[in-house]
Amino acid sequence: VSSLNLSTVYTLKFLFISKNCITFCKSMEENVLISHMQYFCFSIFLMFCLITVSTAFTTPTLKTKSASSLEAWKDDTVVGITAPMGYFDPLGLSVGQSDETMNIYREAELKHGRVAMAACLGWYVTAAGVHPAFNSSLSSDPLEAAKQLPFVGWVQFVLGCGAIEWLGEQIKTRPGYVPGDLLGTAFWVDDSDEGWVGYQNREINNGRLAMVAFMGIYVQDYVYGEYGDNIFRAS
C-alpha cells in the first residue's frame, strides 16, 4: 500500500472523528449555558486529539515478533525518546511489532509532523491576510479560503502532493535508507553525533506538538469561527 493511500486513510479517520465530536458539541450547546459548554466541548475534543495522534497515524500490521524485539529497537533508538515522557506509547501500539513496522511508524510520524508544522505556518500566514494567489480574492479564514479555491487550484494541490509522495517512494528504495531521511543526511552523519541526534529530536517533538496544535486550530475555526490566535474573546 502506498504512503499516499495510507495518508488518505488517516486523514479520513481524523475528519470522521472531528465531525462527530463537533456535531456533539453543537447539539449540547443548545441546552446548556454556552460559556460553560464551549469549555467542555473543547476539552472533549482535545481528548479525542490525543487519542487520534496515537492511533490515526499508524498502519495496521500483524504482530510478528515478541516484546524482546521492541526492547531491542528501543535500545538501538536514540531519536524520539525524550524527557519528560520518555518512550511514549500509552495505547501499547508498538508492543510485539517488528523492526520493519516500527520504522514504518517512525516514517509516518515524521511525515505527518512535517505536514502539520507546514500547515500551522500556512494557516497563520493566511489568517494574517497574506495570500497573493488568485488576485488576493480568497478569504483570510483558511477554511473559507479552501471553499473558495478554484478547481484548478485543487488540481495543482493534488498533483503537487502526488509528485512529492512519488519522489519520496523512489528515495526510499536507495540502499541504507533511514526513515524520514529524504535528503540523504545519513550518508554523512549518524546517531553517534549528539548534535545530529538533538536536531532530530527537536524536529520530532515540534512535529508532535504541531499535530495536536493543528487539530485545535481546526476545531477553533470550525466551531467558534475564530481563525486567529484567540478562541474566546471578551464581549
PEHUKA-V17374 format. One line per field, one symbol per residue. psi: psi as a letter, one per 20 degrees, with the letter a starting at -180 (. if undefined). burial: # if it has 24 or more other ideal C-beta (glycine too) atoms within 12 Angstrom, else .. Layout:
psi = ???
burial = ???
This chain:
psi = pqhggghgggghgghgggghghggghhhhhiqpgghhgggghgghhghghgghhhhkqpprqoirrhhgghgghhipipinqqihcoomhikhipjqrhgghhgggggggghggghghggghghgghijnmiqlkkiqqiohhhhhhiprhhghgggghgghggggghhhhiiqqjpppimhikhiihqajiohggghgghgggghggghggghgggghggggijojbjpgoqp.
burial = ..#..##..##.##..##..##..#............#..##.###.##..##.#####..........#..##..#.###.......#...##..#.#.#################.##..##.##...#......#..###.#...................#..#..##.....####..................##.######.###############..#...#....
